[in-house]
Amino acid sequence: PVSIVIGFTNGIAVLIGLSQVKDFLGLDIAKMPADFFSQISTLYGAISTVNPYAVGIGLLSLIIVFLWPRSWTQGGAPWKRWMARIPSTVIVLIIMTSAVTFMDLPVETIGSKFGGIPQGLPKLQLPEVSWTSFNQLIGPALTLALLGAIESLLCARVADAMTDDRHDPNQELMGQGIANCIVPFIGGLPSTGTIARTVTNIKSGAVSPVAGMVHSITLLIIVLVAAPLASNVPLACLSAILLFMAFNMGNWHEFIRLRQFTMSYKATLLATFFLTVIFDLTVAVEVGLMTAAVFFLYRMNTLTRVLPLHLPFNASYGIEAWVMEGALFFGSVSKLEIVTDPKHIIDPHSPDVIIFNFTDLLSIDNSALDIIEKFQKNLLAHGKILVIAGANGHPLKQMERLGMTKTLGKYLVGDMDEAIKVGEEFLEEKRLQKEKKAAHEDIRIVEK
């Protein structure tokens, strides 16, 4: 549901932004905790260690990233259009890395923080495989595969919304699966499509999957050739780029528009958002889907109606008709109780023919059909019949699958006119049987 997509997208944007505050302010924090509230507490406790040089680099980077594409849109000169096409993130990285390198500014860089970027390709290594390790790893492997698939498809959904395109989920998962079958042999980690990189790519002008290939080739060139230069990239500059990206990836206007939406939409979006921020994406999506499912069932229940149907006067005696609308499923079968109550069947004044009009019934599940089947058998046991009219589409297929079409036989008809005709024929047969039985009883009495 779009409410879940917006909820976790905004939640991830908050988490990305929060994770960059430390480097943006140059705070002296050895290691950031994982959970949301501990991060807030840690940042607040280290606020006195703000590095003004890091703040200056971060602010200047934000300004450049924001103004660069706008500064070249004035005028129609070709060279200005070309300048506007250069991603502002690349420009700010070059400027800030050069500034830190030549001015020797006291800020953390990739090299000072992580020891630089490994140079060269990884070596091919075959892992040790045993039955014991297989049993230990099969569960986590399936979990990672499932989570990776979900995250990649959610990421693709977000990208579709931003680019007015449509992804191929089969192609997405096949490509990711093949890659993840290869990377373990060169020491790699399982990879997925991620919203952060995807949104940054799109915001930088990417319009096709070729951008992902260019991204990979660029990283390969950096690893093989420019790794020493990349070690001087200031973390404050990277944090500014990610803060800008986090702000752009969030659909913040949806929070302003919430009052316009239904309670189910608001509850699902807010639950997914807060759970993404406070716990993690997996919990958020699970609870979000459960919330959406509960509201969906409630909504389907409210749309399902079982109503008495008024018949023509000449056909109303001995016949009772009900129209079914919407979807009869386990969440709405209670609405059948008004018709299928056993007390209603044994009542001597109750009609002998019950008609269910399925013309406007869109869907029915086994729970509802089980109740209707038992109702039909109970009617037959008391000399009464159930006629079903207008069954089509999914309800008809379900009835065929469970063998109810054979059980109903001639009492499964195409429309209400035919149902009334069948009901009147049954009532006439029953009347004749009563008269015949009464005549036999009179003869028996006379003979006796």
C-alpha positions as a printed Julia matrix, in Angstrom:
448×3 Matrix{Float64}:
   0.0     0.0     0.0
   1.15    3.55   -0.78
   0.65    4.52    2.87
   3.32    1.97    3.86
   5.68    3.1     1.11
   5.37    6.76    2.18
   5.64    5.83    5.86
   8.85    3.86    5.61
  10.35    6.24    3.04
   9.88    9.18    5.4
  11.12    7.07    8.3
  14.3     6.1     6.45
  14.83    9.76    5.53
  14.69   10.68    9.24
  17.13    7.89   10.12
  19.55    8.88    7.36
  19.41   12.51    8.44
  19.9    11.62   12.11
  22.86    9.37   11.33
  24.63   12.28    9.61
  24.31   14.83   12.42
  27.49   13.55   14.11
  29.71   14.09   11.07
  27.93   17.3    10.02
  28.7    18.89   13.41
  32.04   17.12   13.8
  31.05   15.7    17.2
  33.57   13.65   19.16
  31.66   10.36   19.39
  33.57    7.11   19.19
  30.6     5.0    18.11
  26.97    5.86   17.54
  24.41    3.49   19.11
  21.91    1.71   16.92
  18.53    2.64   18.39
  16.79    5.98   17.93
  16.52    7.22   21.5
  20.12    6.28   22.34
  21.28    8.22   19.27
  19.39   11.33   20.43
  20.87   10.99   23.92
  24.41   10.47   22.58
  24.2    13.46   20.24
  22.88   15.68   23.02
  25.65   14.55   25.38
  28.38   15.39   22.83
  27.0    18.77   21.73
  29.86   20.57   23.49
  32.39   18.97   21.09
  31.11   20.69   17.93
  33.86   21.25   15.35
  33.32   24.71   13.71
  35.41   23.67   10.67
  33.16   20.64   10.08
  30.05   22.8    10.49
  31.44   25.31    7.99
  32.23   22.6     5.44
  28.81   21.04    5.97
  26.89   24.3     5.57
  28.9    25.37    2.53
  28.37   21.92    0.98
  24.62   22.18    1.53
  24.54   25.6    -0.11
  26.5    24.4    -3.15
  24.4    21.25   -3.53
  21.21   23.3    -3.32
  22.24   26.23   -5.53
  24.43   24.56   -8.2
  21.65   23.28  -10.53
  19.66   26.5   -10.05
  22.59   28.82  -10.76
  22.93   27.55  -14.36
  19.24   27.58  -15.32
  19.26   31.3   -16.11
  19.88   31.91  -19.81
  19.91   29.45  -22.64
  23.63   29.16  -23.41
  24.63   25.54  -24.24
  27.58   25.6   -21.84
  25.23   26.59  -19.0
  22.98   23.63  -19.75
  26.01   21.35  -19.67
  27.14   22.81  -16.35
  23.66   22.28  -14.91
  23.85   18.61  -15.95
  26.94   17.98  -13.81
  25.67   16.53  -10.48
  26.09   19.07   -7.69
  27.24   16.26   -5.39
  30.27   15.63   -7.61
  31.11   19.36   -7.66
  30.89   19.69   -3.88
  33.03   16.57   -3.35
  35.78   17.97   -5.59
  35.68   21.43   -3.98
  35.63   20.24   -0.36
  38.18   17.48   -0.85
  40.54   20.0    -2.48
  39.97   22.48    0.35
  40.74   19.92    3.05
  43.78   18.61    1.15
  45.45   21.98    0.42
  44.36   23.88    3.54
  44.93   20.98    5.94
  41.66   21.62    7.79
  41.21   19.77   11.12
  38.2    17.64   10.15
  37.62   13.91    9.88
  38.05   12.35    6.45
  37.5     8.89    5.04
  41.19    8.2     5.53
  41.4     9.42    9.14
  38.2     7.64   10.13
  38.41    4.36    8.24
  42.04    4.18    7.17
  41.25    4.87    3.51
  39.73    2.75    0.79
  41.25   -0.67   -0.07
  43.0    -0.53   -3.43
  42.76   -3.49   -5.79
  40.31   -6.29   -6.51
  39.43   -8.91   -3.88
  40.77  -12.42   -4.25
  38.6   -15.37   -5.19
  38.07  -17.67   -2.22
  35.94  -20.78   -1.84
  34.18  -21.08    1.54
  34.28  -24.24    3.6
  31.0   -26.1     3.2
  29.74  -28.74    5.62
  26.4   -30.18    6.63
  26.71  -28.55   10.06
  27.35  -25.09    8.64
  24.58  -25.6     6.11
  22.05  -26.34    8.87
  23.22  -23.3    10.8
  23.1   -20.92    7.84
  20.03  -21.99    5.85
  17.64  -20.11    8.17
  19.56  -16.81    8.21
  20.23  -17.14    4.46
  16.52  -17.43    3.67
  15.77  -14.52    5.99
  18.37  -12.32    4.28
  17.1   -13.34    0.85
  13.52  -12.47    1.81
  14.44   -9.15    3.42
  16.7    -8.27    0.49
  13.9    -9.01   -1.98
  11.38   -6.93   -0.02
  13.76   -3.98    0.38
  14.73   -4.01   -3.3
  11.11   -4.11   -4.47
  10.13   -1.35   -2.05
  13.07    0.68   -3.33
  11.96    0.04   -6.91
   8.44    1.16   -5.99
   9.81    4.45   -4.64
  11.92    4.91   -7.79
   8.86    4.29   -9.97
   6.99    7.07   -8.17
   9.89    9.48   -8.69
  10.54    8.68  -12.35
   7.03    7.88  -13.64
   8.34    4.5   -14.75
   7.55    0.88  -13.91
  10.09   -1.72  -12.85
  10.11   -5.43  -13.71
  10.09   -7.24  -10.33
  11.19  -10.55  -11.85
  14.19   -8.94  -13.54
  15.02   -7.04  -10.35
  15.06  -10.16   -8.19
  16.87  -12.31  -10.76
  19.68   -9.76  -11.1
  19.99   -9.37   -7.33
  19.9   -13.14   -6.81
  22.66  -13.82   -9.34
  24.84  -11.08   -7.83
  24.34  -12.4    -4.3
  25.29  -15.91   -5.44
  28.64  -14.58   -6.72
  29.78  -11.99   -4.15
  30.43  -14.48   -1.3
  33.29  -15.96   -3.3
  35.12  -12.6    -3.33
  34.37  -11.66    0.26
  31.31   -9.54   -0.53
  28.19   -8.94    1.54
  24.6    -9.56    0.38
  23.44   -6.57   -1.64
  20.04   -5.03   -2.18
  18.59   -2.04   -3.91
  18.67    0.79   -1.35
  16.55    3.89   -1.23
  19.41    6.2    -0.23
  21.59    5.52   -3.29
  18.62    5.25   -5.62
  17.12    8.59   -4.6
  20.53   10.28   -4.79
  20.98    8.83   -8.27
  17.56   10.02   -9.46
  18.02   13.47   -7.92
  21.34   13.71   -9.78
  19.58   13.16  -13.11
  19.53    9.39  -13.57
  16.76    8.25  -15.9
  17.59    4.6   -16.7
  19.29    1.48  -15.25
  22.46    2.52  -17.08
  23.02    4.97  -14.2
  23.52    2.0   -11.87
  26.14    0.56  -14.21
  27.94    3.93  -14.38
  27.8     4.06  -10.59
  29.46    0.64  -10.33
  32.11    1.44  -12.94
  32.92    4.71  -11.18
  33.37    2.9    -7.86
  35.61    0.34   -9.58
  37.79    3.11  -11.03
  38.02    4.78   -7.62
  39.06    1.49   -6.0
  41.66    0.73   -8.67
  43.01    4.22   -9.39
  41.76    6.99   -7.13
  41.61    5.28   -3.73
  44.37    7.51   -2.23
  42.53   10.65   -3.37
  39.2     9.45   -2.0
  40.73    9.06    1.44
  40.8    12.88    1.73
  37.03   13.3     1.28
  35.74   15.09    4.42
  32.95   13.3     6.28
  31.2    16.63    6.89
  30.83   17.03    3.12
  29.4    13.53    2.74
  27.01   14.15    5.64
  25.75   17.34    3.98
  25.07   15.44    0.74
  23.17   12.76    2.64
  21.2    15.34    4.66
  20.14   17.02    1.42
  19.21   13.67   -0.08
  17.25   12.65    3.05
  15.27   15.88    2.9
  14.46   15.36   -0.79
  13.49   11.69   -0.49
  10.83   12.34    2.15
   7.22   13.0     1.17
   6.8    15.53    3.96
   3.74   17.15    2.44
   1.85   13.91    3.12
   1.92   14.71    6.84
   0.24   18.05    6.12
  -2.41   16.33    3.98
  -3.14   13.57    6.51
  -6.37   15.19    7.71
  -7.78   14.72    4.2
  -7.36   10.94    4.27
  -9.25    8.1     5.92
  -8.43    6.81    9.39
  -7.01    3.57    7.93
  -4.61    5.49    5.67
  -3.47    7.75    8.51
  -3.02    4.9    10.99
  -1.04    2.76    8.52
   1.22    5.62    7.41
   1.97    6.89   10.93
   2.49    3.39   12.36
   4.94    2.54    9.58
   6.76    5.87    9.96
   7.25    5.73   13.74
   8.14    2.03   13.77
  10.74    2.59   11.03
  12.31    5.37   13.08
  12.09    3.73   16.51
  12.66    0.06   15.62
  13.55   -0.94   12.05
  12.2    -1.29    8.54
  11.29   -4.97    8.9
   9.09   -4.43   11.95
   7.58   -1.32   10.35
   6.6    -3.08    7.12
   5.24   -6.13    8.98
   3.09   -4.05   11.33
   2.14   -1.7     8.49
   0.92   -4.6     6.37
  -0.98   -6.05    9.34
  -2.59   -2.66   10.02
  -3.51   -2.25    6.37
  -4.92   -5.8     6.29
  -7.06   -5.22    9.4
  -8.49   -2.0     8.0
  -9.03   -3.69    4.63
 -11.03   -6.48    6.29
 -13.03   -3.9     8.21
 -13.69   -1.93    5.04
 -14.73   -5.06    3.14
 -17.02   -5.99    6.02
 -18.75   -2.61    5.88
 -19.2    -2.95    2.1
 -20.77   -6.41    2.45
 -24.55   -6.37    2.8
 -27.22   -9.06    3.22
 -30.58   -7.42    2.55
 -34.16   -8.71    2.19
 -35.43   -8.49   -1.37
 -39.05   -7.53   -1.96
 -40.75   -9.86   -4.42
 -43.83   -9.32   -6.61
 -47.05   -9.82   -4.65
 -48.08  -12.91   -6.56
 -44.71  -14.58   -5.82
 -44.24  -13.46   -2.23
 -46.29  -16.22   -0.56
 -44.02  -19.04    0.62
 -40.89  -17.5    -0.9
 -38.29  -15.34    0.84
 -35.45  -13.67   -1.08
 -32.19  -12.08    0.08
 -29.66  -10.15   -1.94
 -25.92  -10.51   -1.2
 -23.61   -7.61   -2.02
 -19.84   -7.17   -1.71
 -17.71  -10.02   -0.38
 -18.78  -12.81    1.94
 -15.69  -13.99    3.82
 -14.69  -15.04    7.32
 -14.84  -11.43    8.51
 -18.4   -10.84    7.32
 -20.11  -14.24    7.65
 -21.88  -13.02   10.79
 -24.18  -11.06    8.48
 -25.59  -14.39    7.26
 -26.91  -15.21   10.72
 -30.05  -13.16   10.14
 -30.97  -15.67    7.39
 -29.36  -18.95    8.47
 -30.53  -19.01   12.09
 -31.86  -22.56   12.74
 -34.79  -21.11   14.72
 -35.89  -19.4    11.53
 -35.96  -22.73    9.69
 -38.07  -24.67   12.2
 -40.59  -21.86   12.54
 -43.83  -23.21   11.03
 -44.62  -19.79    9.61
 -41.27  -19.44    7.83
 -41.24  -19.74    4.01
 -40.5   -23.01    2.25
 -38.28  -21.41   -0.41
 -35.27  -19.23    0.36
 -33.61  -17.43   -2.54
 -30.07  -16.0    -2.36
 -29.39  -13.46   -5.11
 -25.63  -13.59   -5.85
 -25.74  -11.19   -8.81
 -23.89   -8.39   -6.95
 -21.66  -10.72   -4.9
 -18.03  -10.16   -5.95
 -16.26  -12.75   -3.81
 -16.96  -15.55   -1.36
 -14.63  -17.73    0.69
 -14.88  -21.26    2.1
 -16.09  -20.04    5.5
 -19.17  -18.42    3.97
 -19.82  -21.32    1.6
 -19.59  -23.79    4.47
 -22.32  -21.9     6.35
 -24.5   -21.73    3.23
 -24.0   -25.45    2.54
 -25.03  -26.38    6.09
 -28.01  -24.02    5.78
 -29.08  -25.75    2.57
 -28.87  -29.23    4.15
 -30.83  -28.02    7.17
 -33.54  -26.65    4.86
 -33.78  -29.95    2.97
 -34.1   -31.81    6.26
 -37.19  -29.73    7.02
 -38.7   -30.07    3.55
 -37.56  -26.69    2.31
 -35.14  -25.58   -0.39
 -32.44  -23.0    -1.05
 -32.27  -21.43   -4.52
 -29.18  -19.45   -5.57
 -29.6   -17.01   -8.44
 -27.09  -15.02  -10.49
 -23.89  -16.65   -9.23
 -21.01  -15.63  -11.51
 -17.26  -14.99  -11.51
 -15.42  -15.88   -8.32
 -18.47  -17.07   -6.31
 -19.46  -19.49   -9.09
 -15.91  -20.87   -9.38
 -15.74  -21.36   -5.62
 -19.06  -23.21   -5.64
 -17.87  -25.43   -8.49
 -14.62  -26.13   -6.66
 -16.46  -27.26   -3.52
 -19.08  -29.27   -5.44
 -22.0   -27.04   -4.43
 -23.17  -26.63   -8.01
 -23.88  -30.38   -8.15
 -25.52  -30.33   -4.74
 -27.84  -27.49   -5.73
 -28.62  -28.98   -9.12
 -31.68  -27.32  -10.65
 -31.82  -24.88   -7.74
 -28.79  -23.03   -9.09
 -30.29  -20.61  -11.63
 -29.22  -17.66  -13.73
 -31.45  -14.83  -12.47
 -34.24  -13.89  -10.06
 -37.06  -14.51  -12.54
 -35.91  -18.09  -13.0
 -35.41  -18.45   -9.24
 -38.99  -17.34   -8.55
 -40.27  -19.75  -11.21
 -38.33  -22.67   -9.68
 -39.58  -21.7    -6.22
 -43.2   -21.56   -7.38
 -42.83  -24.98   -9.06
 -41.46  -26.41   -5.8
 -44.36  -24.91   -3.83
 -46.85  -26.32   -6.35
 -45.3   -29.78   -6.13
 -45.35  -29.57   -2.35
 -49.03  -28.49   -2.41
 -49.94  -31.38   -4.7
 -48.07  -33.83   -2.47
 -49.98  -32.54    0.54
 -53.29  -32.9    -1.29
 -52.36  -36.39   -2.44
 -51.3   -37.33    1.06
 -54.53  -35.92    2.48
 -56.57  -37.88   -0.08
 -54.78  -41.12    0.84
 -55.43  -40.39    4.49
 -59.16  -39.88    3.78
 -59.32  -43.19    1.85
 -57.54  -44.98    4.7
 -60.02  -43.59    7.22
 -63.01  -44.59    5.06
 -61.6   -48.09    4.56
 -60.96  -48.42    8.27
